[in-house]
Amino acid sequence: MNHYALFFDIDGTLVSFKTHEIPASAILALTQAKANGHRVYISTGRPVVIITNLGAIEHLIDGFITTNGAYCFVGNDAVCCNPIPKEAVNTIVDDAQKKGYSLIVIGKTDVAVLDSKGDVDRIFRQMLAVKNLDKAQPLNVVLEQDILQLTAFFPVEYEKELMERVPQCISGRWHPEFTDITANGADKGKGILAIAAHDNIDIAHTIAFGDGGNDTSMIRQAGIGIAMGNAIPELKEESDYITTSIDDDGILKALRHFGIV
């Protein structure tokens, strides 16, 4: 029996947007997968400080791809760290302050929040139930650190215009109201490659689960790419298999389909 490395996005994949929890069927599936000798990794756009919703499976996790691949680690080993060039950071921060859109600035150890319009509070705290943003630090403190990701709250129509001004960066949108901006070369697919190299995993024996635009690179990169039933249409087109939604036992059904559990 081949042993697989399983990579899971969090929001909308492992954790329901409706309940903000991991369904019991997914907890059961991951527990059985681990018992069968497979590895479990998280692959998320969230920085470490706001990964607060995985308590039920924390003991099962072998490693993390965070901030869309900008920072990956296994145990105490940093597997990759790819910060945004300072020039690009300054361009985007200045743009947010001039135009007044909300921005989350994610440093190596701390986070700063610019939220003049209240979008971070409305979407992250209220809609996504994100915790720990109350621990945000002043912008000048965070800008002294390497910046791993900038989460910008503007419509998709403005995204192309801004990204043309920062060619050192890429963006990945998993929610219609904001996008995650990282350095070129930082995405979830490259995160899988970094973890695979570190843990001696054959890429052919990797399975990735996702639902949003920022999952596209890992769905393409993994040996098997699985889109959730609630995934965006573009991701479903890229996937090798489409399971049901997270609220309809999608993780368990897919792992059963591929003989993992």
N, C-alpha and C positions, 0 to 999 in steps of 0.2 A: 504493500500500500504506500503510495506517495504521500509524503507529508507536505502540507501547504502552509504558506504565510498569508494570512488574511488581513487585509487593510480596510478599515472602516472609517468613512466620514462620520462626523457626529450629528450635526443638525439636519434633520429630515431623513437620516439614514439609520443611525443607531437610536437617536433620541427623537421622539415624536414632536412635531410642531404643535400638536393638539394638547398633549398631556405634559410636555417638557420632561418626560421620563423615558427610560429604556423599557420597552414592553417585556413582560415575563417570558414570552416565547423567545426573544432575542437573548436574554440572560441564559436561558436553558440551552439554546443553540451554541453560544460561545463556551459555556461550561463543558458541554459534550465535546466540542471541537478540541478544546485544550486536553481533555481526558484522552482523546484519540491521537494526541501527539502533534497537533497543528499549532502554529503560533498565531498570536493575535496582536495586531498593531493598530494604533489610531492614526488617522490622517485627516487633519482638520485645518480650517482657516483660523481657528481660535489660537491666541497665544496661551502660554502655560497658565498665566495668572487667572484666566477666565474659563479654564477647563474644570468646571466644578460640578458637572452633572454625570460623572461616570462612577460614582461610589459603588454601585451594585456590581461592577465588573472590574474594578481597579486591580484586584488581585490576579486577574487573568491577563493583563496587558504586558507585552514583551518590549514595546518601544513606541515612540511617538514621532510622527511628522506633524509639526505645528506651523502656524503662520504660513500655510500653503506651501510648505517645503523650505521656507527660509531658515528654520531651525529644527533639526532632527536630533533625537537622542535615544540611546538605549541604556537604561540604568543611569550611571553617572558619566557615561561616555557621550560627548557631543559628536555626532556623526557628520553633521554638516551645519554650517552657519554662513548665510549669504545675505549680508545687510545691503540696504539701498544706498547708493552713493550719496554723499552729503549734499552735493549740488542739486540732485533730484528731490531730496527731502525738503530742502529750502524752497525750491520752486513750488512744490505742492502745498506746503504749509503757508507760504505767502499767498498763494492763490485762494486757499480756503479762508484766510483772514480777510482778504480783499472782497471776495464774493459772498462771504457769510455762510458758506455751507459747513455742516458739522464734519468733524474729522477725529478719528482715534489714531493717535501716534503711538506705535508699539515699539518700545525699546527692548534691549536685551534683558533687562530685569524689571522695568517699570512701564507704565502706560500713562499717557496724558490724553485728556478729552477736551476738545473744543466743541461746544454744543450750544451755540447761540440760538439756534432754532428749535432746540429740544428734540431733535431727531434721534439722538443716541438714547435718551431716556425713553422715548416713545417706542422705539423699535427694539433696542437691545434689552432694556430692563423690563418693559411691559409686555412686548410681543414675544420675545425670545427667552425671557426669564433669566437673562445673564446676571450673574452675581459677581461681586468683587470690584465692580467699576468704581465703587465708593473709595477704593484704595488708590485711585489715580493720583499722580504726582503733577506738580507744575510743569508746564511745557518746557521751560528753560532747563529743568533738571533732566528730563527725558532726552532732550536733544543733545545732551552731552554723551549719551550712550550710542552704540550702534543701533540704527533703526531697522527693524526686521520687516515691518509692514505698516502701511497707512490705509486705514479703512475710511473711504470718502463717501459721504452721503450726497450724491447728486444723480440726476437721471441719466439713463444710458445714452441719451442724445449728446450729452456734454462729454462723455467719457473719451470718445475718439479725439476730440479737440484737445483735451488736456494731455492725453497719452502721447500725442505727437510732439509735445514740448518736453517730454521726459523719455527719450528713446532708450535710456538705461533701464527702463522698468516695463513690467507687464501687469495686466489687471485681470482679475477673475471675479465674476459676479455670481453669487449664489442667492441673492435676494434682489428684487427689482429696485429697491430704494438705495442700495449702496454697493460699492465694489471694493475688493481687497487689492491693493497695489503692492507688489513686491519687486525685487531686483530681477533683471533678466537672469535666467538660469535657476530661479527659485520657483518651483511648482511641485505639485504633489507627485507627478510622474518621476521627476528627478529625485524626490525624497525616497520613493520606492527603490530606485537604483542605489542610492547611498546606503539605505538600510540593508538591502540585499548584499551589497559588497561587504558591509561590516559583519553581518551575521551568516555569511556563506550560504546564501539562499539562491537557488536557481530561479531566474525570472519566470521561466515556464511554469514554476510551481508557486506562483503568486495569484491571488484573487483579490480584486478591489471592488468595493461597494460604494456607490455614490448617488447623489440626486441633483447636484447643482452644476453650474457652469465651471466652477473652480475644480470640479472633479474630473474634467475631461482628460487632462494629461495623464492621470493615473489609470483611468479606464482604458486609455490607449496603451499605456505602458505595461500593465499587468498581463500575466499569462491569460487570465480570464477577467473581463471587465463586466460587472453586473450593475445595471441601473435599477433603482427602486421603481415601483409602480407609480410613485408620486414624483418621479424625476422629470426634469424639463425635457421636451421632445428632442432637443439637439443632443442631449446625453444618451437618450435611448437609441438614437441612430448610431452612436459610436460604440455601443455596448455589444458584448457577445451574447448576453442573456438579460431578459427583463423579468424581474420578480414582481411580487405584489408590493403594496405600500408597507411602510414600517408599521402602520396601524392594522395591517391585515397579515401579520406574521411573515413579512417579506424576507427577513434574515433567515429564519428557520426554514422556510420553504426552499430558498435557494441553496442553503447548505445541505439540505436533504437531497435536492436534485443532483448535486455534484458529488454525493457520497461522502461528504465531510463528516456528517453526523448520521 
